[in-house]
Amino acid sequence: MGLVKIDDQLHEDVRRASSVMCRSINAQAEFWIKIGRLAEANPTLTFNDIVRTQIEAAGDRHVPAAAA
């Protein structure tokens, strides 16, 4: 595990989002990094498509309609 230096404003954005999403600051940053990486690799997919494929890859084939 390593440290990543980020802008203070970005850190504040991550902190606020982590509070709303009930994630730790690190977990929120990891989520954004993962989604961003997947979005760059799959530019035709929407955010919902990316989340759905990740849920399915985790083994949950019963994705709720709201998440799809």
C-alpha positions as CSV (number, residue, x, y, z in Angstrom):
1,M,0.0,0.0,0.0
2,G,1.3,3.4,-0.8
3,L,0.4,7.0,-0.2
4,V,-1.1,9.2,-2.9
5,K,-0.8,13.0,-2.7
6,I,-4.0,14.7,-3.9
7,D,-5.2,18.3,-4.0
8,D,-6.8,19.5,-0.8
9,Q,-10.1,20.3,-2.5
10,L,-10.3,16.8,-4.0
11,H,-9.6,15.4,-0.6
12,E,-12.5,17.5,0.8
13,D,-14.7,16.3,-2.0
14,V,-13.8,12.7,-1.2
15,R,-14.5,13.3,2.5
16,R,-17.9,14.7,1.8
17,A,-18.9,12.0,-0.6
18,S,-17.7,9.3,1.8
19,S,-19.9,10.7,4.5
20,V,-23.0,10.6,2.2
21,M,-22.2,7.1,0.8
22,C,-21.3,5.7,4.3
23,R,-17.8,4.7,3.2
24,S,-14.5,5.5,4.7
25,I,-12.5,8.2,2.9
26,N,-10.1,5.5,1.5
27,A,-13.0,3.3,0.3
28,Q,-14.6,6.3,-1.4
29,A,-11.4,7.2,-3.1
30,E,-10.8,3.6,-4.2
31,F,-14.4,3.5,-5.6
32,W,-13.9,6.6,-7.6
33,I,-10.5,5.4,-8.9
34,K,-11.9,2.0,-9.9
35,I,-15.0,3.5,-11.6
36,G,-12.8,6.0,-13.4
37,R,-10.4,3.4,-14.6
38,L,-13.2,1.2,-15.9
39,A,-14.8,4.2,-17.6
40,E,-11.6,5.0,-19.4
41,A,-11.3,1.4,-20.5
42,N,-14.9,1.2,-21.6
43,P,-15.9,4.7,-22.9
44,T,-19.2,3.4,-24.3
45,L,-20.6,2.2,-21.0
46,T,-22.6,4.5,-18.7
47,F,-22.0,4.7,-14.9
48,N,-25.0,2.4,-14.3
49,D,-23.6,-0.1,-16.9
50,I,-20.3,-0.2,-15.1
51,V,-21.9,-0.6,-11.7
52,R,-24.1,-3.4,-13.0
53,T,-21.2,-5.3,-14.5
54,Q,-19.2,-5.0,-11.3
55,I,-22.2,-6.3,-9.3
56,E,-22.6,-9.2,-11.7
57,A,-18.8,-9.9,-11.6
58,A,-19.1,-10.1,-7.8
59,G,-21.6,-13.0,-8.3
60,D,-24.9,-11.2,-7.7
61,R,-27.0,-12.0,-10.7
62,H,-30.1,-10.5,-9.2
63,V,-29.3,-6.8,-9.7
64,P,-32.3,-4.6,-8.6
65,A,-33.9,-2.6,-11.4
66,A,-32.9,0.7,-9.7
67,A,-29.2,-0.3,-9.9
68,A,-29.5,-1.3,-13.5
